[in-house]
Amino acid sequence: MRFLAFLAPWRLTYSDRGRLVGATELMDLPGADQDELARTLEDLAWINRWLGGIRLVRTELPPIFHGLRGPIRILDVATGYADIPRAIVRWGRQRHLAIKFEGLDHHDEILALARQASATYPEIHLQQANALDLPYPDGHFDVVLASLILHHMEGEEQVRLLRELYRVARRAVLVNDLRRGHWPFLLTWASLHVVSRSRLIHHDGPLSVRRGFLPNELLVLAREAGWTRARVSRHAFFRLALVGKKGPDPDMQPQMHTDKHR
């Protein structure tokens, strides 16, 4: 019976080649139990550290940082537990690179826990805001990050989000999200049941993969949002990085392409 239960979500997804729409993840719902939420955020931070989220950002940021002088101003949209800003600040401290983070999230309970976890990081400022209507002027930040938020958006919200991220960035935007597919779903479902006991993660993780993207889908969204130079690269653990660069660059012509070598 356990084996059949394991196969059930796989069978449901196998014939679903399109992106899942209209689904709700448990972490998006208000009124979560604080202790359960705190444990889940700690598990998610561990997953980000060891299963690709932080590694992707650390890989993609250094080329974007080239030529920038500190302090480098970074906006992290839908920052959640702010574990990625903390990891990048630690990385910058080791390299004597001044980095200042502004982290935004709409979930006040998660923000409260993120503020506690970031208390020893004066480089990080956290506030509540709407990702679709960012309260900043054009080009206010050197770099804008958005991790695992795009798949939460539906329809025109996806293009609107990418347009807002691009608007407030001076140098580049880095979007980190999930690659949809049969194997990503199956392996994500299995691995999350091994590394976490959180029912929220068991539910939301595989669902997030079903709401994820294919590389060309991200490029189409970037084009619709007005990004003139964008690329998508594949990373470990079924992660996709969508990078949109701004500003003059004589060695790089306007383009939209997928990097298949990562």
BAFI-3210 file (N, C-alpha, C; in Angstrom, 3 decimals, decimal comma, padded with zeros to 6 digits):
// residues 262
n [1|2|3|4|5|6|7|8|9|10|11|12|13|14|15|16|17|18|19|20|21|22|23|24|25|26|27|28|29|30|31|32|33|34|35|36|37|38|39|40|41|42|43|44|45|46|47|48|49|50|51|52|53|54|55|56|57|58|59|60|61|62|63|64|65|66|67|68|69|70|71|72|73|74|75|76|77|78|79|80|81|82|83|84|85|86|87|88|89|90|91|92|93|94|95|96|97|98|99|100|101|102|103|104|105|106|107|108|109|110|111|112|113|114|115|116|117|118|119|120|121|122|123|124|125|126|127|128|129|130|131|132|133|134|135|136|137|138|139|140|141|142|143|144|145|146|147|148|149|150|151|152|153|154|155|156|157|158|159|160|161|162|163|164|165|166|167|168|169|170|171|172|173|174|175|176|177|178|179|180|181|182|183|184|185|186|187|188|189|190|191|192|193|194|195|196|197|198|199|200|201|202|203|204|205|206|207|208|209|210|211|212|213|214|215|216|217|218|219|220|221|222|223|224|225|226|227|228|229|230|231|232|233|234|235|236|237|238|239|240|241|242|243|244|245|246|247|248|249|250|251|252|253|254|255|256|257|258|259|260|261|262]
n.u [000,818|001,955|003,751|002,024|000,843|003,045|003,382|001,114|001,027|002,857|001,592|-000,538|000,711|002,021|000,667|000,306|001,431|001,505|001,812|000,827|-001,995|-003,903|-003,592|-003,068|-000,556|000,319|001,915|001,249|-001,091|-002,899|-002,556|-000,983|000,333|002,624|004,873|005,076|005,457|007,927|009,636|009,366|010,456|013,119|013,786|013,455|015,488|017,693|017,325|017,605|020,286|021,661|020,479|020,606|019,500|020,933|023,424|022,974|022,511|024,966|026,601|025,710|025,866|028,603|029,659|027,822|028,369|030,784|032,898|031,340|031,257|031,439|029,172|027,305|024,064|021,310|018,167|015,937|013,267|010,277|011,506|011,173|012,380|014,710|017,121|018,732|019,695|021,238|023,156|024,497|025,470|027,285|029,050|029,992|031,245|033,431|034,960|035,550|033,692|031,391|028,002|024,618|021,414|017,994|015,140|012,056|008,749|005,410|004,222|003,528|003,983|006,047|007,994|008,460|009,760|011,961|013,240|014,088|015,949|017,812|018,991|021,651|022,704|023,362|023,473|021,197|017,947|014,564|011,240|007,663|005,945|004,382|005,073|004,294|004,034|006,372|007,872|009,811|011,997|012,876|015,664|016,814|018,241|021,311|021,278|018,623|016,956|014,907|013,547|011,963|009,404|008,120|006,703|004,503|002,855|000,157|-001,031|-001,229|000,118|002,668|004,209|003,922|005,257|007,925|008,410|008,354|010,530|012,624|012,417|013,252|015,874|019,322|021,657|021,211|018,830|018,066|016,391|015,311|014,090|012,008|012,434|010,090|008,839|008,704|010,677|011,906|009,660|009,158|011,626|011,900|009,627|010,284|012,793|012,216|010,587|012,448|014,319|012,885|010,350|008,191|004,849|004,013|006,126|006,195|003,798|003,915|006,376|006,573|004,292|005,120|007,013|005,352|004,159|006,178|008,570|009,524|012,650|012,369|009,882|010,325|011,955|010,176|008,352|010,102|010,669|008,129|007,907|009,579|012,326|015,424|017,824|018,340|018,871|018,666|019,750|020,509|020,572|021,815|019,657|017,274|016,898|016,301|017,858|017,011|018,325|018,492|020,102|021,034|021,799|024,687|026,658|029,105|030,074|028,049|025,278|021,768|019,750|018,179|018,511|019,156|021,204|022,613|024,592|024,990]
n.v [-001,205|001,224|001,566|001,912|004,289|005,946|005,964|007,260|010,236|010,436|009,122|010,837|013,076|012,240|012,319|014,976|017,345|020,054|023,233|023,355|025,079|027,320|026,198|026,060|026,743|025,559|027,171|029,663|030,318|032,193|032,465|030,334|027,823|028,971|027,630|025,392|026,720|027,976|025,747|024,696|026,743|026,645|024,121|024,639|026,510|024,856|023,143|024,978|025,573|023,153|021,920|023,369|026,084|028,317|027,823|028,230|031,036|032,010|031,170|032,601|035,318|036,480|037,111|039,120|041,015|042,007|044,730|046,402|048,704|048,655|049,961|047,178|047,262|045,284|043,954|041,671|039,986|038,636|037,420|035,630|033,590|034,926|033,603|033,345|036,071|036,244|034,250|035,282|037,695|036,693|035,424|037,699|039,065|037,385|037,957|040,574|042,299|044,757|044,533|045,405|044,544|044,678|043,217|041,899|040,865|039,550|038,246|038,587|037,044|035,297|037,198|038,228|036,077|035,938|038,355|037,886|035,817|037,214|039,041|039,583|040,643|043,466|044,409|043,716|044,675|044,339|044,350|044,668|044,293|044,658|042,529|042,964|045,614|047,425|049,505|051,488|053,715|053,750|051,720|051,553|049,669|047,833|045,091|042,788|040,201|037,267|034,580|031,569|032,657|033,312|031,114|031,123|032,989|033,791|033,858|037,130|038,181|037,085|038,270|040,904|040,865|040,278|042,539|044,562|043,787|044,142|046,853|048,187|047,487|048,229|047,062|044,200|041,457|038,565|035,663|032,898|029,755|026,789|023,831|022,276|018,944|015,340|013,695|015,657|016,110|013,565|012,934|015,134|014,855|012,427|013,010|015,154|013,972|012,540|014,350|016,135|016,553|018,120|018,760|020,830|021,270|018,762|018,871|021,344|021,384|019,340|020,266|022,809|022,177|021,170|023,532|024,830|025,777|025,493|026,029|027,635|028,759|030,589|032,413|033,430|034,757|036,690|038,167|039,210|040,850|042,902|042,574|042,983|041,649|038,517|035,398|031,857|029,444|026,099|024,507|022,544|020,143|020,632|023,345|026,545|029,376|032,559|035,242|038,668|041,251|044,719|048,050|049,592|047,479|046,736|044,336|042,572|041,732|042,497|039,791|036,582|033,662|030,184|028,671|025,675|024,255|024,003]
n.w [000,000|000,760|-001,303|-003,472|-002,686|-002,892|-005,644|-006,518|-006,744|-008,791|-010,946|-011,308|-012,293|-014,553|-017,015|-017,226|-019,012|-019,245|-017,529|-014,133|-013,019|-010,949|-008,440|-004,876|-002,565|000,670|002,290|001,445|002,630|005,094|008,734|009,706|011,919|014,303|015,397|013,724|011,314|011,773|012,053|009,500|007,892|008,741|007,744|005,008|004,632|005,015|002,840|000,730|001,097|000,650|-001,525|-003,904|-004,166|-002,993|-004,051|-006,798|-006,872|-005,880|-007,933|-010,171|-009,480|-009,230|-011,965|-012,606|-010,670|-011,511|-011,922|-010,396|-007,688|-004,158|-001,572|-002,768|-003,861|-003,279|-004,076|-002,715|-003,672|-002,398|-000,162|001,932|004,449|004,432|004,080|001,829|001,343|003,778|003,344|001,091|002,093|004,029|002,277|000,912|003,054|003,560|001,384|001,626|000,522|000,238|000,814|000,573|001,522|000,629|001,692|000,682|001,503|001,465|003,520|006,748|009,086|008,372|007,801|010,358|011,612|009,936|010,509|013,138|012,661|011,206|012,837|013,520|011,265|010,070|007,523|006,226|005,496|006,178|004,917|004,558|001,525|-001,717|-004,320|-006,921|-007,218|-006,732|-004,300|-005,253|-007,080|-010,621|-011,517|-008,950|-007,495|-007,671|-008,316|-008,700|-007,077|-007,286|-005,897|-006,408|-006,622|-008,995|-010,007|-008,403|-009,444|-011,704|-015,061|-016,369|-014,229|-014,074|-016,139|-015,347|-012,872|-013,697|-015,211|-013,261|-011,617|-013,424|-013,902|-011,512|-011,339|-011,842|-012,922|-013,296|-013,327|-011,486|-011,606|-009,874|-010,272|-010,651|-012,638|-014,620|-014,956|-015,479|-014,173|-012,457|-010,779|-009,591|-008,282|-006,615|-004,975|-003,681|-002,424|-000,690|001,167|002,495|003,596|005,144|007,655|007,488|006,839|005,275|003,490|002,252|000,864|-000,600|-002,003|-004,207|-005,557|-006,297|-008,255|-010,254|-010,927|-012,086|-014,694|-018,182|-019,896|-022,303|-021,892|-019,862|-021,214|-023,093|-021,417|-020,358|-022,653|-023,223|-021,045|-021,652|-021,450|-022,870|-023,095|-022,274|-020,645|-020,030|-017,740|-016,782|-013,628|-010,843|-009,210|-010,511|-010,934|-012,425|-013,830|-014,651|-016,223|-016,633|-018,195|-017,907|-019,103|-020,781|-022,832|-024,774|-025,761|-025,871|-027,634|-028,153|-027,073|-026,751|-025,184|-024,389|-022,052|-022,333|-021,234|-018,535]
ca.u [000,000|002,834|004,322|000,988|000,701|004,189|003,207|-000,089|001,289|003,575|000,606|-001,332|001,506|002,652|-000,027|000,154|002,627|001,451|002,040|-000,331|-002,489|-005,038|-003,313|-002,658|000,413|-000,060|002,674|000,631|-002,313|-002,695|-002,913|-000,226|000,860|003,935|005,929|005,207|006,022|009,344|010,345|009,357|011,416|014,456|013,992|013,621|016,830|018,611|017,142|018,244|021,741|022,248|019,815|020,706|019,051|022,024|024,490|022,624|022,724|026,409|027,205|025,289|026,118|029,929|029,778|026,994|029,056|032,043|032,963|030,567|031,954|030,557|028,338|026,407|022,688|020,554|016,797|015,488|011,812|009,758|012,712|010,858|013,160|015,922|018,326|019,614|020,465|022,248|024,245|025,267|026,205|028,435|029,967|030,616|032,144|034,656|035,714|035,639|032,825|030,258|026,710|023,451|020,210|016,623|014,332|010,619|007,832|004,044|003,763|004,055|004,462|007,354|008,917|008,830|010,758|013,162|013,915|014,784|017,097|018,760|019,279|023,085|023,084|022,924|023,438|019,907|016,747|013,394|009,971|006,521|005,594|003,763|006,050|003,778|004,019|007,537|007,878|011,127|012,122|013,577|017,100|017,200|019,147|022,259|020,824|017,351|016,788|013,575|013,702|010,786|008,157|007,461|005,738|003,302|002,055|-000,647|-001,444|-000,530|000,947|004,041|004,854|003,943|006,343|009,216|008,551|008,683|011,903|013,519|012,321|013,991|017,267|020,246|022,599|020,685|017,825|018,296|015,212|015,628|012,849|012,078|012,184|008,988|009,082|008,351|011,747|011,972|008,577|009,336|012,782|011,605|008,686|010,980|013,860|011,666|010,094|013,618|015,067|012,031|009,114|007,158|003,738|003,959|007,122|005,756|002,725|004,240|007,540|006,192|003,343|005,899|007,605|004,280|003,871|007,423|008,665|010,539|013,511|011,838|008,745|010,873|012,426|008,988|007,870|011,049|010,470|006,869|008,105|010,440|013,748|016,072|018,943|018,014|019,310|018,271|020,707|020,069|021,428|021,552|018,403|016,141|016,753|016,522|018,222|016,699|019,131|018,286|021,083|020,672|022,937|025,528|027,616|029,457|030,418|026,867|024,191|020,466|019,606|017,391|019,010|019,219|022,506|022,360|025,827|025,077]
ca.v [000,000|002,384|001,708|002,500|005,691|006,657|006,127|008,026|011,566|010,263|008,804|012,030|014,056|011,698|012,765|016,424|017,929|021,497|023,798|023,327|026,405|027,343|025,469|026,888|026,126|025,755|028,287|030,918|030,552|032,918|031,797|029,109|027,633|029,611|026,641|024,607|027,599|028,169|024,510|024,571|027,700|026,104|023,049|025,251|027,091|023,726|022,695|025,985|025,495|021,906|021,411|024,156|027,468|029,251|027,551|028,909|032,481|032,240|030,940|033,607|036,700|037,075|037,831|040,326|041,971|042,482|046,160|047,178|049,107|048,569|048,785|046,715|047,279|044,163|043,761|040,282|040,015|037,399|036,940|034,538|033,515|035,731|032,766|033,658|037,273|035,975|033,489|036,154|038,624|035,948|035,264|038,989|039,361|036,615|038,555|042,006|042,939|045,370|044,235|045,809|043,869|045,021|042,031|042,155|039,731|039,973|037,409|039,236|036,057|034,849|038,314|038,317|035,039|036,311|039,425|037,244|035,065|038,142|040,089|039,894|041,048|044,855|044,674|043,278|045,370|043,598|045,056|044,072|045,039|043,910|042,278|043,428|047,083|047,676|050,914|052,062|054,315|052,970|051,544|051,886|048,642|047,283|043,757|042,362|038,755|036,737|033,127|030,723|033,421|033,427|030,029|031,430|033,938|033,223|034,740|038,389|038,493|036,669|039,326|042,107|040,714|040,417|043,944|045,325|043,450|044,758|048,307|048,728|047,038|049,038|046,201|042,902|040,716|037,125|034,929|031,508|028,998|025,338|023,234|021,322|017,705|014,110|013,326|016,633|015,898|012,316|013,006|016,126|014,231|011,434|013,587|015,988|013,079|012,046|015,392|016,977|015,995|019,147|018,488|021,953|021,004|017,574|019,294|022,471|021,156|018,743|021,148|023,885|021,656|021,117|024,915|025,383|026,233|025,031|027,180|028,534|029,490|031,743|033,391|034,081|035,707|037,807|038,995|039,934|041,858|043,960|042,314|042,951|040,701|037,530|034,012|030,872|028,357|025,013|024,252|021,293|019,958|021,089|024,793|027,370|030,771|033,523|036,441|039,769|042,310|046,060|048,955|049,423|046,377|046,657|042,981|041,720|042,235|042,054|038,375|035,708|032,322|029,227|028,052|024,257|023,602|023,965]
ca.w [000,000|000,773|-002,638|-004,321|-002,277|-003,457|-007,086|-006,844|-007,305|-010,055|-011,979|-011,564|-013,018|-015,754|-018,217|-017,175|-019,621|-019,108|-016,205|-013,257|-012,666|-010,049|-007,206|-003,744|-001,677|002,069|002,866|001,023|003,389|006,368|009,966|009,947|013,265|014,348|015,616|012,491|010,301|012,084|011,703|008,040|007,350|008,995|006,765|003,686|004,592|004,809|001,452|-000,125|001,245|000,162|-002,723|-005,117|-004,246|-002,707|-005,016|-008,049|-006,728|-005,766|-009,246|-011,145|-009,070|-009,478|-013,235|-012,560|-009,800|-012,110|-012,184|-009,424|-006,475|-002,994|-001,305|-003,826|-003,367|-003,828|-003,631|-002,757|-003,686|-001,806|000,517|002,833|005,680|004,178|004,169|000,698|001,694|004,804|002,725|000,199|002,952|004,560|001,142|000,691|004,166|003,376|000,275|001,924|-000,456|000,944|000,194|001,341|001,048|000,986|001,490|000,710|001,492|001,811|004,624|007,949|010,042|007,903|007,978|011,775|011,858|009,185|011,255|014,249|012,145|010,587|013,821|013,538|009,904|009,846|006,075|005,689|005,960|005,731|005,031|003,872|000,317|-002,804|-005,380|-008,204|-007,200|-005,889|-003,867|-005,510|-008,412|-011,639|-011,361|-007,580|-006,984|-008,641|-008,707|-008,114|-007,011|-006,993|-005,821|-006,211|-006,557|-010,290|-010,220|-007,624|-010,206|-012,780|-016,146|-016,582|-013,071|-014,336|-016,927|-014,513|-011,903|-014,375|-015,613|-012,058|-011,230|-014,409|-013,777|-010,369|-011,411|-012,633|-013,625|-013,746|-012,558|-011,415|-011,165|-009,562|-010,146|-010,794|-013,951|-014,604|-015,680|-014,774|-013,242|-011,363|-009,823|-008,854|-007,396|-005,583|-004,035|-002,869|-001,601|000,376|002,226|003,220|004,304|005,975|008,190|007,405|005,917|004,332|002,455|001,503|-000,036|-001,467|-002,851|-005,498|-006,232|-006,908|-009,487|-011,259|-011,308|-012,609|-016,081|-019,111|-020,201|-023,328|-021,337|-019,144|-022,193|-023,665|-020,410|-020,293|-023,843|-023,061|-020,005|-022,156|-021,247|-024,184|-023,057|-021,252|-020,872|-019,031|-017,556|-015,911|-012,478|-010,138|-008,477|-011,324|-010,832|-013,609|-013,582|-015,705|-015,984|-017,562|-017,973|-018,334|-019,207|-021,969|-022,848|-026,191|-026,170|-025,802|-028,434|-027,670|-027,346|-025,891|-025,440|-023,299|-021,831|-022,110|-020,811|-017,074]
c.u [000,858|003,417|003,315|000,769|001,836|003,983|002,049|000,209|002,039|002,599|-000,214|-000,590|001,945|001,991|-000,171|001,417|002,651|001,694|000,752|-000,721|-003,647|-004,831|-002,852|-001,681|000,095|000,664|002,081|-000,592|-002,016|-003,010|-002,187|000,230|002,310|005,069|006,155|005,847|007,519|010,155|010,432|010,364|012,850|014,762|014,220|014,992|017,869|018,537|017,786|019,759|022,328|021,639|019,622|020,346|020,155|023,169|024,211|022,937|024,210|027,122|026,919|025,690|027,504|030,094|028,957|027,679|030,275|031,962|032,169|031,431|030,970|030,208|027,390|025,009|021,881|019,152|016,449|013,978|011,279|010,885|012,432|011,638|014,462|017,196|019,270|020,354|021,539|023,438|025,114|026,036|027,427|029,485|030,706|031,583|033,478|035,557|035,880|034,857|031,588|028,969|025,606|022,201|018,954|015,787|012,854|009,851|006,451|003,548|004,344|004,586|005,839|008,384|009,370|009,901|012,065|013,941|014,682|016,054|018,180|019,220|020,743|023,603|022,597|022,861|022,061|018,769|015,534|012,134|008,898|006,153|005,013|004,759|005,597|003,705|005,146|007,658|009,230|011,150|012,894|015,066|017,624|018,225|020,098|021,751|019,511|017,258|015,323|013,665|012,365|009,518|007,403|006,416|004,477|002,352|001,304|-000,945|-000,580|000,351|002,411|004,810|004,957|005,070|007,696|009,457|008,950|010,119|012,901|013,549|013,223|015,450|018,097|021,162|021,953|019,607|018,185|017,061|015,589|014,313|013,079|011,754|011,118|009,347|008,743|009,407|011,939|010,882|008,834|010,475|012,590|010,679|009,417|011,990|013,297|011,068|011,237|014,214|014,211|010,802|007,943|006,087|003,608|004,927|006,722|004,666|003,217|005,387|007,196|005,204|004,072|006,540|006,559|003,891|005,087|007,381|009,636|011,378|012,925|010,636|009,218|011,338|011,258|008,433|008,786|010,879|009,200|006,991|009,051|011,920|014,413|017,234|018,701|018,576|018,784|019,340|020,136|021,087|020,999|020,205|017,243|015,838|017,007|016,871|017,882|017,413|018,830|019,237|020,588|021,946|023,784|026,513|028,006|029,755|029,216|025,728|022,861|020,211|018,658|017,895|019,035|020,624|022,266|023,558|025,976|024,154]
c.v [001,264|002,640|002,353|003,965|006,528|006,942|007,052|009,408|011,497|009,995|010,046|013,019|013,557|012,188|014,277|017,085|019,444|021,935|023,776|024,750|026,260|026,599|026,438|026,118|026,493|026,935|029,642|031,271|031,296|032,025|030,498|029,043|028,118|028,600|025,802|025,445|027,791|026,935|024,341|025,514|027,244|024,989|023,618|025,898|026,001|023,240|023,680|025,865|024,291|021,402|022,495|025,618|028,483|029,053|028,256|030,397|032,792|032,044|032,090|035,025|037,238|037,735|039,119|041,408|042,603|043,968|047,018|047,515|049,140|049,931|048,462|046,597|046,198|044,146|042,284|040,269|038,645|036,693|035,795|034,636|034,312|034,902|033,009|034,977|037,021|035,218|034,379|037,197|037,928|035,756|036,575|039,365|038,633|037,222|040,061|042,821|043,460|045,144|044,701|045,212|044,570|043,777|042,343|040,837|040,240|039,294|037,939|038,241|035,532|035,951|038,451|037,290|035,358|037,406|038,849|036,542|035,988|039,236|040,496|040,291|042,476|045,221|044,390|044,070|044,683|044,427|044,340|044,933|044,077|043,762|042,804|044,946|047,550|049,166|051,593|052,704|053,410|052,902|051,789|050,907|048,174|045,967|043,460|040,841|038,411|035,220|032,460|031,520|033,393|032,330|030,204|032,351|033,225|034,289|035,974|038,783|038,134|037,752|040,603|042,042|040,922|041,862|044,816|045,047|044,171|046,279|048,841|048,276|047,971|048,167|044,924|042,392|039,239|036,471|033,457|030,756|027,548|024,895|022,155|020,065|016,495|013,719|014,363|016,424|014,672|012,416|014,049|015,533|013,272|012,074|014,430|015,151|012,484|013,129|016,239|016,205|016,960|018,769|019,608|021,721|019,807|017,934|020,298|022,189|020,521|019,602|022,285|023,429|021,599|022,514|025,587|025,608|025,372|026,242|028,150|029,326|030,720|032,824|034,138|035,124|036,924|038,741|039,826|041,043|042,972|043,771|042,185|041,969|039,733|036,174|033,142|029,805|027,348|024,805|022,965|021,324|020,683|022,568|025,446|028,782|031,590|034,816|037,460|040,897|043,629|046,890|048,663|048,284|046,135|045,254|042,052|042,366|041,786|040,601|037,730|034,301|031,486|028,651|026,601|023,523|023,550|022,888]
c.w [000,000|-000,613|-003,581|-003,976|-002,840|-004,936|-007,444|-007,413|-008,622|-011,190|-012,325|-012,445|-014,389|-017,036|-018,282|-017,708|-019,511|-017,682|-015,401|-012,869|-011,688|-008,754|-006,124|-002,876|-000,230|002,707|002,484|001,852|004,689|007,565|010,239|011,402|013,321|014,539|014,361|011,392|010,522|011,710|010,192|007,403|007,586|008,011|005,369|003,540|004,365|003,365|000,490|-000,090|000,535|-001,134|-003,778|-005,099|-004,046|-003,689|-006,344|-007,961|-006,639|-007,096|-010,199|-010,771|-009,417|-010,845|-013,280|-011,736|-010,460|-012,460|-011,230|-008,207|-005,308|-002,416|-002,463|-003,238|-004,077|-003,229|-003,785|-002,587|-003,285|-001,062|001,476|004,133|005,582|004,317|002,997|000,934|002,748|004,218|001,843|001,010|003,549|003,478|000,870|001,795|004,000|002,304|000,448|000,893|000,271|000,159|001,130|000,703|001,530|000,680|001,651|000,768|001,899|003,072|005,932|008,975|009,654|008,074|009,425|012,119|011,126|009,906|012,448|013,763|011,592|011,545|013,849|012,155|009,652|008,362|005,472|006,332|005,342|005,907|004,227|002,674|-000,715|-003,950|-006,731|-008,302|-006,279|-005,562|-004,054|-006,891|-009,363|-011,323|-009,961|-007,004|-008,083|-009,208|-007,993|-008,208|-006,762|-007,051|-005,519|-005,955|-007,883|-010,479|-009,368|-008,399|-011,332|-013,824|-016,282|-015,403|-013,312|-015,087|-016,099|-013,489|-012,569|-014,806|-014,424|-011,602|-012,130|-014,250|-012,671|-010,344|-012,272|-013,482|-014,157|-012,803|-012,623|-010,813|-011,033|-009,401|-010,529|-012,217|-013,818|-015,390|-014,842|-013,758|-012,144|-010,322|-008,959|-007,850|-006,302|-004,530|-003,098|-001,923|-000,456|001,498|003,040|004,110|005,234|006,446|008,051|006,386|004,884|003,180|001,606|000,495|-001,071|-002,432|-004,191|-006,278|-006,935|-008,212|-010,597|-011,739|-011,942|-014,109|-016,885|-019,515|-021,215|-022,830|-020,576|-020,116|-022,839|-022,688|-020,319|-021,487|-023,712|-022,020|-020,434|-021,880|-022,619|-024,244|-021,919|-021,642|-019,736|-018,960|-016,577|-014,806|-011,800|-009,427|-009,161|-011,141|-012,191|-013,166|-014,826|-015,360|-017,062|-017,239|-018,544|-018,462|-020,428|-021,799|-024,295|-026,669|-026,219|-026,554|-027,826|-028,046|-026,358|-026,171|-024,178|-023,241|-021,449|-021,532|-019,307|-016,535]
res [m|r|f|l|a|f|l|a|p|w|r|l|t|y|s|d|r|g|r|l|v|g|a|t|e|l|m|d|l|p|g|a|d|q|d|e|l|a|r|t|l|e|d|l|a|w|i|n|r|w|l|g|g|i|r|l|v|r|t|e|l|p|p|i|f|h|g|l|r|g|p|i|r|i|l|d|v|a|t|g|y|a|d|i|p|r|a|i|v|r|w|g|r|q|r|h|l|a|i|k|f|e|g|l|d|h|h|d|e|i|l|a|l|a|r|q|a|s|a|t|y|p|e|i|h|l|q|q|a|n|a|l|d|l|p|y|p|d|g|h|f|d|v|v|l|a|s|l|i|l|h|h|m|e|g|e|e|q|v|r|l|l|r|e|l|y|r|v|a|r|r|a|v|l|v|n|d|l|r|r|g|h|w|p|f|l|l|t|w|a|s|l|h|v|v|s|r|s|r|l|i|h|h|d|g|p|l|s|v|r|r|g|f|l|p|n|e|l|l|v|l|a|r|e|a|g|w|t|r|a|r|v|s|r|h|a|f|f|r|l|a|l|v|g|k|k|g|p|d|p|d|m|q|p|q|m|h|t|d|k|h|r]
***
